Amino acid sequence: MRTIGWLGRAAWMAALASGAALAQDLGTILIRNGTILTITHGTIEHGSILIRDGKIAAVGTDVAAPPGAKVIDATGQYVMPGIIDCHSHIAIDGNENEGSISVSSMANIADVLNPEDVDIYRDLAGGVTTANVLHGSANPIGGQTVVIKLRWGKDARDLIFQGALPGIKFALGENPKRSGFQPPPGVPRRYPSTRMGVIDVIREAFTEARDYQRAWNEYNRRQTAGEAYLIPPRRDLKLEPLVEVLEGKRLVHVHCYREDEIVQMMRVSEEFGFKVATFQHVLEGYKVADAIARYGAGASTFSDWWAYKMEAYDAIPYNAALMMQRGVVVSVNSDSAEEARHLNQEAAKCMKWGGLSETEALKLVTLNPAIQLHIADRVGSIEPGKDADLTLWDQHPLSVYAVVQKALIDGQVYFDRQQDLVRRRALAAEKNSLMEKERKAAPPEKPEEAKKVGEKPKQIARVRLSVHG
């Protein structure tokens, strides 16, 4: 097992055990006397939420605790839906790119989910309860994606958001044409190496997928008609996910930056009769916001990242707000395990960069990504019948000072800050105790060894001086 973080295996095991223990809090729960940010039905002061069997049963100011219910006192706290990250790469065992070929649609992130990734716990501590885990952007058509709930302490299968449509990652521009990649000596460059080549790869793949679909449709038609001795078409694991795209059974998430490529991708999808679910990053989306709105795709963007490469040079921090004002369903994502820990703050930035209201800003990380992922009937707002994926904050979640106190998924507490603080102190004490034992068990140093050790810092210092001038 890998060593994780500065406390290593001990910390990981303790956090994992705690997550598993917390997740056993089954039964009826009442969260009472909090400020409820419902997202869809305004703010309820001194409100309560009743949870039964992992679902929200009632929301209001006059909700009482039934006999035997566990009560969570939210006095002075804010309760909001769990944050949904529409672009994440956490919980992946190894590299997220199968970059050796241009079309890697047969590769599947679900096959390499890593429930031991401590980023699950850290992002949960930042209020994230659902994440769209994507393949990387090395390929025009990348691997299959999966939506997960951050059920820390569960196994890989239990991370998967049951009922959420699967997805697939596409990519346009610098990354799939391998602008910054030089193959080893003697290894030829992979096709494509131009932007027009990227579009050609996508068009060719869907041409093959359409032919494959027709072959199977014809076989199924003849089989239904009762024909005997039929030989089915040979299965193609690369084309089957693309047929699912054509049939609306798999969502397409497209890594993109430039306005021309965004429009080009929309045209290619219309040529083959499928719809892009989300344009990811989409930093020049503000330039073609009307076209995106008419087309009907979502836009999952950064709050204020720009100029980190040529494609991002025309990005502006008003992008999210401008697209929202033109009718695009917009979310703010992380693309980073660290960034996901403060997506509430990333959403808040859009109040400054574009003048969004508090509710509009909160939608960027709750209801809007739920709509984009086709799971808004389950999560994204606080309403009866939805999954009890909730976070409790000590201050308004759009404040830079806000800290998550509890995170619930399906009505079960998976993160509790007070228990986390107790566990940190216990682990720190254990670490100090082990270090003291190691110090006492170490043999005494010989005089000549101590002298050598004392000389080393001086040698390093001289080298540093020579390097830095």
VMD Tcl script that draws the C-alpha trace (Angstrom):
set ca {
  {0.00 0.00 0.00}
  {1.29 3.47 -0.84}
  {2.42 5.92 1.83}
  {0.04 8.89 1.82}
  {0.74 12.35 3.22}
  {3.10 13.47 5.97}
  {1.60 11.05 8.49}
  {1.92 8.17 6.06}
  {0.13 4.87 6.38}
  {-1.01 5.45 9.97}
  {-2.91 8.60 9.02}
  {-4.43 6.96 6.00}
  {-5.60 3.94 7.97}
  {-7.05 6.09 10.75}
  {-8.92 8.35 8.32}
  {-10.18 5.34 6.38}
  {-11.39 3.62 9.53}
  {-13.07 6.83 10.67}
  {-14.80 7.23 7.32}
  {-16.09 3.67 7.46}
  {-17.32 4.17 11.02}
  {-19.06 7.45 10.24}
  {-20.73 5.89 7.24}
  {-22.53 3.43 9.52}
  {-24.75 6.22 10.92}
  {-27.95 4.80 9.47}
  {-31.54 5.67 10.31}
  {-33.54 8.88 10.54}
  {-31.67 12.16 10.96}
  {-32.89 15.68 11.66}
  {-30.60 18.62 10.92}
  {-32.21 21.46 12.85}
  {-32.04 25.20 13.36}
  {-29.64 25.97 10.51}
  {-29.72 28.49 7.68}
  {-30.82 26.31 4.76}
  {-29.56 27.37 1.31}
  {-31.95 25.33 -0.81}
  {-30.68 26.74 -4.17}
  {-34.11 26.31 -5.78}
  {-36.52 27.62 -3.12}
  {-34.61 30.41 -1.44}
  {-33.03 30.58 2.01}
  {-34.79 29.20 5.09}
  {-33.70 30.80 8.37}
  {-33.82 28.55 11.44}
  {-34.77 25.67 9.18}
  {-34.61 21.93 9.55}
  {-34.10 18.98 7.20}
  {-35.52 15.55 7.89}
  {-33.63 12.63 6.31}
  {-35.05 9.12 5.95}
  {-33.35 6.20 4.21}
  {-30.74 8.48 2.68}
  {-33.31 10.82 1.12}
  {-34.53 14.27 2.08}
  {-38.02 13.72 3.52}
  {-38.94 17.26 4.57}
  {-37.52 20.79 4.65}
  {-38.89 23.78 6.57}
  {-39.11 25.69 9.82}
  {-41.63 23.41 11.51}
  {-40.05 19.99 10.90}
  {-39.94 17.98 14.13}
  {-37.70 15.08 15.02}
  {-39.59 11.78 15.04}
  {-38.96 9.34 17.90}
  {-35.52 7.75 17.71}
  {-34.13 10.23 15.18}
  {-30.53 11.34 15.45}
  {-30.40 15.14 15.77}
  {-27.62 17.29 14.33}
  {-27.72 20.79 15.79}
  {-26.90 23.29 13.03}
  {-27.43 26.43 15.12}
  {-25.31 29.22 13.68}
  {-24.36 27.09 10.68}
  {-25.27 27.08 6.99}
  {-26.54 23.98 5.22}
  {-26.20 23.66 1.46}
  {-26.23 20.84 -1.10}
  {-23.01 18.94 -1.50}
  {-20.68 20.51 -4.05}
  {-20.52 18.77 -7.44}
  {-17.22 18.92 -9.31}
  {-17.88 18.45 -13.03}
  {-14.21 17.99 -13.94}
  {-12.07 15.91 -11.60}
  {-9.15 13.49 -11.83}
  {-9.15 12.17 -8.26}
  {-9.47 8.50 -7.26}
  {-7.55 7.23 -10.31}
  {-4.90 4.54 -9.88}
  {-2.04 5.78 -12.05}
  {-2.07 8.06 -15.05}
  {-5.43 9.27 -16.35}
  {-4.22 9.35 -19.99}
  {-4.02 6.39 -22.35}
  {-2.08 8.61 -24.71}
  {-0.51 5.99 -26.95}
  {-3.30 6.14 -29.53}
  {-5.63 8.82 -30.88}
  {-8.88 7.04 -29.99}
  {-8.88 5.29 -26.62}
  {-12.64 4.97 -26.11}
  {-12.21 1.36 -24.98}
  {-10.29 2.49 -21.88}
  {-12.47 3.06 -18.82}
  {-11.75 5.13 -15.70}
  {-14.15 2.87 -13.76}
  {-11.59 0.06 -14.13}
  {-8.94 2.00 -12.20}
  {-10.93 3.74 -9.46}
  {-8.79 3.95 -6.34}
  {-10.88 4.24 -3.15}
  {-7.68 4.68 -1.13}
  {-6.83 8.02 -2.75}
  {-6.66 10.45 0.19}
  {-7.84 13.24 -2.15}
  {-11.33 11.77 -1.77}
  {-11.22 12.60 1.93}
  {-9.59 15.99 1.43}
  {-12.11 17.07 -1.20}
  {-14.93 15.80 0.99}
  {-13.56 18.07 3.72}
  {-13.95 20.93 1.22}
  {-17.63 20.16 0.71}
  {-17.45 18.07 -2.47}
  {-19.79 15.08 -2.42}
  {-19.99 14.21 -6.14}
  {-17.29 14.29 -8.83}
  {-17.20 13.62 -12.54}
  {-13.95 11.67 -12.89}
  {-12.54 12.15 -16.37}
  {-9.92 10.60 -18.60}
  {-7.16 13.04 -19.57}
  {-6.92 15.21 -22.67}
  {-4.13 13.48 -24.61}
  {-6.53 12.03 -27.19}
  {-9.09 13.50 -29.60}
  {-11.35 10.77 -28.22}
  {-10.23 9.64 -24.79}
  {-11.48 7.07 -22.35}
  {-14.80 6.48 -20.64}
  {-15.60 8.59 -17.58}
  {-17.52 7.88 -14.39}
  {-19.47 9.93 -11.85}
  {-18.69 9.07 -8.24}
  {-19.88 9.99 -4.78}
  {-17.07 10.64 -2.33}
  {-18.01 7.80 0.03}
  {-14.66 7.70 1.84}
  {-14.06 4.31 3.38}
  {-16.08 2.38 0.82}
  {-14.67 0.18 -1.94}
  {-14.31 1.22 -5.58}
  {-17.67 -0.17 -6.65}
  {-19.46 1.75 -3.90}
  {-17.93 5.02 -5.07}
  {-19.89 4.90 -8.34}
  {-22.97 7.14 -8.52}
  {-25.54 4.51 -9.42}
  {-27.96 5.69 -12.09}
  {-25.73 8.46 -13.44}
  {-25.13 8.27 -17.17}
  {-21.61 7.23 -18.13}
  {-19.51 9.67 -20.12}
  {-16.54 9.90 -22.45}
  {-13.81 12.50 -22.74}
  {-12.97 14.27 -26.01}
  {-10.23 16.87 -26.42}
  {-9.44 19.61 -28.91}
  {-6.40 21.79 -29.52}
  {-2.91 21.73 -28.09}
  {-3.16 18.63 -25.90}
  {-4.43 16.03 -28.41}
  {-2.26 17.38 -31.22}
  {0.64 16.91 -28.81}
  {2.08 20.42 -29.08}
  {4.34 20.00 -26.06}
  {5.16 16.31 -26.46}
  {8.34 15.02 -28.06}
  {8.49 11.25 -28.57}
  {11.69 9.37 -27.69}
  {14.35 9.07 -30.42}
  {13.29 6.64 -33.12}
  {9.59 6.78 -32.17}
  {7.40 8.49 -34.80}
  {4.96 11.21 -33.78}
  {1.43 10.02 -33.23}
  {-1.27 11.26 -35.60}
  {-2.75 13.87 -35.33}
  {-0.29 16.71 -35.00}
  {-2.56 19.54 -36.20}
  {-5.95 20.94 -35.21}
  {-7.51 19.80 -38.47}
  {-6.14 16.33 -37.79}
  {-7.89 16.27 -34.41}
  {-11.26 16.91 -36.04}
  {-10.49 14.33 -38.73}
  {-9.84 11.68 -36.06}
  {-13.22 12.40 -34.42}
  {-15.08 12.40 -37.74}
  {-13.44 9.15 -38.87}
  {-14.19 7.42 -35.56}
  {-17.88 8.30 -35.77}
  {-18.05 7.24 -39.39}
  {-16.85 3.81 -38.28}
  {-19.20 3.83 -35.29}
  {-22.19 4.64 -37.48}
  {-21.36 1.76 -39.82}
  {-20.93 -0.53 -36.80}
  {-24.29 0.58 -35.44}
  {-25.99 -0.12 -38.77}
  {-24.46 -3.59 -38.93}
  {-25.78 -4.47 -35.47}
  {-29.19 -2.94 -36.16}
  {-29.48 -5.04 -39.31}
  {-28.43 -8.19 -37.44}
  {-30.96 -7.51 -34.66}
  {-33.71 -6.83 -37.21}
  {-33.09 -10.11 -39.01}
  {-32.86 -12.01 -35.73}
  {-36.18 -10.56 -34.59}
  {-37.69 -11.58 -37.92}
  {-36.77 -15.17 -37.11}
  {-33.93 -15.76 -39.55}
  {-31.77 -18.73 -38.66}
  {-28.02 -19.31 -38.81}
  {-27.18 -15.62 -38.45}
  {-23.61 -14.63 -37.58}
  {-23.46 -11.50 -35.41}
  {-21.01 -8.72 -36.28}
  {-17.69 -8.91 -34.50}
  {-17.71 -6.84 -31.32}
  {-15.52 -3.73 -31.33}
  {-14.86 -2.36 -27.86}
  {-13.53 0.89 -29.32}
  {-16.72 1.60 -31.27}
  {-19.33 0.43 -28.75}
  {-18.97 3.51 -26.50}
  {-19.30 5.75 -29.57}
  {-22.50 3.96 -30.59}
  {-23.76 4.69 -27.07}
  {-23.01 8.35 -27.76}
  {-25.00 8.19 -31.00}
  {-27.90 6.62 -29.10}
  {-27.84 9.17 -26.26}
  {-26.71 6.64 -23.67}
  {-23.29 8.20 -22.97}
  {-22.46 11.86 -22.33}
  {-19.67 13.63 -24.21}
  {-17.40 16.00 -22.27}
  {-15.09 18.01 -24.54}
  {-11.83 19.59 -23.37}
  {-11.54 22.84 -25.36}
  {-10.35 26.43 -25.25}
  {-10.71 28.30 -28.54}
  {-13.95 29.67 -29.98}
  {-13.32 28.25 -33.47}
  {-12.86 24.73 -32.15}
  {-15.94 24.96 -29.95}
  {-18.05 25.83 -32.98}
  {-16.30 23.19 -35.08}
  {-17.10 20.48 -32.50}
  {-20.76 21.49 -32.45}
  {-20.91 21.16 -36.23}
  {-19.28 17.73 -36.22}
  {-21.68 16.48 -33.54}
  {-24.67 17.76 -35.52}
  {-23.29 16.03 -38.61}
  {-23.47 12.69 -36.78}
  {-26.60 13.39 -34.75}
  {-25.28 13.48 -31.21}
  {-25.07 16.23 -28.63}
  {-22.07 17.40 -26.57}
  {-23.11 17.43 -22.89}
  {-20.43 19.82 -21.65}
  {-17.60 21.87 -23.04}
  {-14.87 21.64 -20.41}
  {-12.58 24.61 -19.66}
  {-14.21 26.48 -22.59}
  {-12.20 29.62 -21.78}
  {-13.27 31.42 -24.96}
  {-16.88 30.43 -24.45}
  {-17.86 34.05 -23.85}
  {-17.05 34.76 -27.50}
  {-19.57 32.20 -28.77}
  {-21.98 32.07 -25.82}
  {-25.05 32.61 -28.00}
  {-24.06 29.67 -30.23}
  {-23.48 27.40 -27.21}
  {-26.84 28.40 -25.74}
  {-28.68 27.67 -29.00}
  {-26.88 24.34 -29.31}
  {-27.80 23.36 -25.75}
  {-24.47 22.27 -24.28}
  {-23.30 23.05 -20.77}
  {-20.07 24.91 -20.06}
  {-17.82 23.82 -17.20}
  {-15.10 26.40 -16.73}
  {-12.53 27.85 -14.35}
  {-13.28 30.93 -12.29}
  {-10.13 32.88 -13.11}
  {-7.34 30.76 -14.62}
  {-5.85 32.26 -17.74}
  {-2.65 32.79 -19.74}
  {-1.03 29.56 -18.53}
  {-0.63 28.49 -22.16}
  {-1.32 30.01 -25.57}
  {-4.83 28.58 -25.82}
  {-5.71 30.26 -22.54}
  {-4.33 33.65 -23.50}
  {-7.74 35.18 -24.35}
  {-9.45 33.87 -21.22}
  {-11.15 36.41 -18.97}
  {-12.56 36.04 -15.42}
  {-15.97 37.25 -16.64}
  {-16.35 34.12 -18.77}
  {-18.70 32.19 -16.45}
  {-21.00 35.14 -15.82}
  {-21.15 36.18 -19.48}
  {-22.09 32.67 -20.58}
  {-24.75 32.42 -17.85}
  {-26.24 35.73 -18.91}
  {-26.55 34.44 -22.47}
  {-28.49 31.37 -21.34}
  {-25.76 28.72 -21.01}
  {-25.87 26.32 -18.05}
  {-22.47 27.00 -16.48}
  {-20.52 25.26 -13.73}
  {-17.17 26.03 -12.13}
  {-14.88 23.01 -11.82}
  {-11.54 22.17 -10.27}
  {-9.49 19.98 -12.66}
  {-7.32 19.73 -9.53}
  {-7.55 17.82 -6.28}
  {-6.32 20.89 -4.42}
  {-8.64 23.33 -6.20}
  {-11.62 21.11 -5.38}
  {-11.07 21.82 -1.68}
  {-12.25 25.42 -2.15}
  {-14.73 25.33 -5.03}
  {-17.04 27.40 -2.83}
  {-14.52 30.23 -3.09}
  {-14.13 29.70 -6.84}
  {-17.89 30.15 -7.19}
  {-17.77 33.27 -5.01}
  {-15.23 34.89 -7.34}
  {-17.92 35.03 -10.01}
  {-19.85 37.49 -7.86}
  {-16.94 39.89 -8.30}
  {-16.16 38.86 -11.88}
  {-19.60 39.34 -13.39}
  {-21.91 40.46 -10.60}
  {-23.72 37.15 -10.03}
  {-26.09 36.88 -7.08}
  {-25.35 34.54 -4.17}
  {-27.78 31.94 -5.49}
  {-26.38 32.16 -9.02}
  {-22.86 31.71 -7.63}
  {-23.89 28.69 -5.55}
  {-25.58 27.13 -8.58}
  {-22.18 27.06 -10.30}
  {-21.08 24.26 -7.97}
  {-24.39 22.58 -7.11}
  {-27.45 22.57 -9.36}
  {-25.76 23.54 -12.64}
  {-23.18 20.71 -12.67}
  {-26.01 18.36 -11.64}
  {-27.96 19.49 -14.71}
  {-24.89 19.04 -16.91}
  {-24.38 15.48 -15.64}
  {-28.11 14.65 -15.91}
  {-28.38 13.94 -12.16}
  {-30.37 17.02 -11.10}
  {-33.30 14.79 -10.14}
  {-31.06 13.34 -7.42}
  {-28.66 16.06 -6.25}
  {-27.81 19.74 -6.60}
  {-30.51 21.30 -4.42}
  {-32.25 20.72 -1.09}
  {-35.68 19.37 -1.93}
  {-37.81 16.48 -0.65}
  {-37.12 13.29 -2.56}
  {-33.53 14.09 -3.45}
  {-30.45 12.33 -2.08}
  {-29.38 13.71 1.29}
  {-26.00 14.93 0.05}
  {-25.46 17.94 2.31}
  {-22.68 20.04 3.79}
  {-22.72 22.11 6.98}
  {-20.54 25.24 7.17}
  {-19.61 27.45 10.10}
  {-20.08 30.58 7.96}
  {-21.79 31.39 4.70}
  {-20.14 29.05 2.15}
  {-19.33 31.92 -0.19}
  {-17.11 33.44 2.50}
  {-13.37 32.88 2.28}
  {-13.47 32.06 5.99}
  {-16.11 29.31 5.71}
  {-15.06 25.83 6.82}
  {-17.01 22.60 6.36}
  {-18.14 21.11 9.67}
  {-19.89 18.02 8.35}
  {-20.46 16.38 4.98}
  {-23.26 13.88 4.45}
  {-23.79 11.58 1.47}
  {-27.05 9.65 1.23}
  {-27.82 10.81 4.76}
  {-24.62 9.35 6.21}
  {-21.88 11.46 7.78}
  {-18.63 10.87 5.90}
  {-16.72 13.87 7.25}
  {-16.94 15.43 10.71}
  {-14.48 18.22 11.41}
  {-14.53 17.80 15.19}
  {-13.68 14.12 14.91}
  {-11.03 14.99 12.33}
  {-9.36 17.46 14.73}
  {-9.34 14.85 17.51}
  {-7.83 12.31 15.13}
  {-5.12 14.76 14.03}
  {-4.01 15.33 17.63}
  {-3.94 11.60 18.28}
  {-1.88 10.95 15.16}
  {0.53 13.78 15.97}
  {1.03 12.35 19.46}
  {1.60 8.88 18.02}
  {4.12 10.27 15.54}
  {6.04 12.10 18.30}
  {6.05 8.98 20.43}
  {7.43 6.84 17.60}
  {10.10 9.42 16.76}
  {11.17 9.53 20.41}
  {11.44 5.73 20.51}
  {13.52 5.82 17.33}
  {15.81 8.47 18.82}
  {16.36 6.47 21.99}
  {16.99 3.25 20.07}
  {19.58 4.80 17.76}
  {23.25 3.98 18.59}
  {25.42 6.90 19.77}
  {27.31 8.72 17.05}
  {31.07 8.34 16.74}
  {33.08 11.59 16.95}
  {34.37 11.34 13.35}
  {30.80 10.75 12.03}
  {29.51 13.78 13.91}
  {32.29 15.87 12.37}
  {31.36 14.74 8.86}
  {27.71 15.48 9.47}
  {28.62 18.94 10.71}
  {30.64 19.70 7.58}
  {27.89 18.79 5.11}
  {25.69 21.91 5.50}
  {28.69 24.14 4.80}
  {29.38 22.30 1.54}
  {25.74 22.59 0.49}
  {25.69 26.27 1.35}
  {28.73 26.95 -0.86}
  {27.11 25.13 -3.77}
  {23.90 27.13 -3.37}
  {25.83 30.39 -3.34}
  {27.59 29.46 -6.56}
  {24.32 28.51 -8.27}
  {22.38 31.60 -7.28}
  {25.23 34.04 -7.67}
}
mol new
graphics top color blue
foreach p $ca { graphics top sphere $p radius 0.5 }
foreach p [lrange $ca 0 end-1] q [lrange $ca 1 end] { graphics top cylinder $p $q radius 0.2 }
display resetview
